[in-house]
Structures are given as C-alpha cells and as structure tokens.
Amino acid sequence: MDKTIAIAKCTLAEIFDINIIEFDRKITRKRNVIEARRFLIFFLADELGMKFLHIPKEMKSITSHATAMHHFYKMIDLLRLEEKTRSKYLEFKNLMQEKGLNTLQSELVKQKQIQKFASWNIKQLKEMINEA
C-alpha cells in the first residue's frame, strides 16, 4: 500500500507541478497544492478503500478524519460539476493504472497469501492444543 501511495503522490506532484514535500507541509493555501491533496484523499478513500481515520496517518498535512471527509465530499461535487476537474482526475487515474495499480494488486495477493498462511497456522495450533 505504501508503494501505491508514494506513486500517487509522485504522479500528482507531476500533474500539479508541485514538490512532493507539499503533501506533508501543514500550512499552505496554494490552490494547486490543495487540489493535489484533495485528489490524493479522494483516491485513497474511493479507489483504495482507505478509511477516513487512516488518511491523516498517510498525510501529515491532514489533521483529522473530518478534514479528509470534507475534501472527499468536496471532490465528489467538483467531479460532478467541473469538466476540467473530471478530466484531470481521469488523467491521474490512467497514469496510476500505467504506473502502479498492478503493484497494488500484487500487494493484495500477498496479503491474502499471508492471511491464508496465518489461518492455517492457527488451525494447526488449535489441533495441537486439542490433542494435548
């Protein structure tokens, strides 16, 4: 997941012509920085299914889940109303698919394998306990 977020930050930094450090700086009112953050928050919540509570852990500039929710719902409105924002977000999603959505899929496969292995180990331990 960390790789996907890093790829998303780099991609958005290119699109909005900002430094990647801007995602974690707390105080800025630059429009392109705020838009890039909004795109990232929307991507994390909508595409990756991240909960709003976890977004501030990934982005130091977002102080609470309420801020993440505000940007998420604001982005929904912008996507509905503004063609420019909609086309820019589609460009971002396409770049993400080219650059690294495959990375996310491989990470999910690894997570499932780990989960299966852990449940198998738990089952083995339960059987050992029942035999004793």
BELZIMO-V580048 format. One record per backbone hydrogen bond with DSSP energy under -1.0 kcal/mol. CO is the residue of the C=O (numbers start at 1). NH is the residue of the N-H. Records with the same first field share a line. If there is no record, write none. Layout:
BEGIN
CO = NH / NH
END
This chain:
BEGIN
1 = 5
2 = 6
3 = 7
4 = 8
5 = 9
6 = 10
7 = 11
8 = 12
9 = 13
10 = 14
11 = 15
12 = 16
13 = 18
19 = 22
20 = 23
21 = 24
30 = 34
31 = 35
32 = 36
33 = 37
34 = 38
35 = 39
36 = 40
37 = 41
38 = 42
39 = 43
40 = 44
41 = 45
42 = 46
43 = 47 / 48
44 = 50
51 = 54
55 = 58 / 59
59 = 62
64 = 68
65 = 69
66 = 70
67 = 71
68 = 72
69 = 73
70 = 74
71 = 75
72 = 76
73 = 77
74 = 78
75 = 79
76 = 80
77 = 81
78 = 82
82 = 86
83 = 87
84 = 88
85 = 89
86 = 90
87 = 91
88 = 92
89 = 93
90 = 94
91 = 95
92 = 96
93 = 97
94 = 98
95 = 99
96 = 100 / 101
100 = 104
101 = 105
102 = 106
103 = 107
104 = 108
105 = 109
106 = 110
107 = 111
108 = 112
109 = 113
110 = 114
111 = 115
112 = 116
113 = 117
114 = 118
115 = 119
116 = 120
117 = 121
118 = 122
119 = 123
120 = 124
121 = 125
122 = 126
123 = 127
124 = 128
125 = 129
126 = 130
127 = 131
128 = 132
END
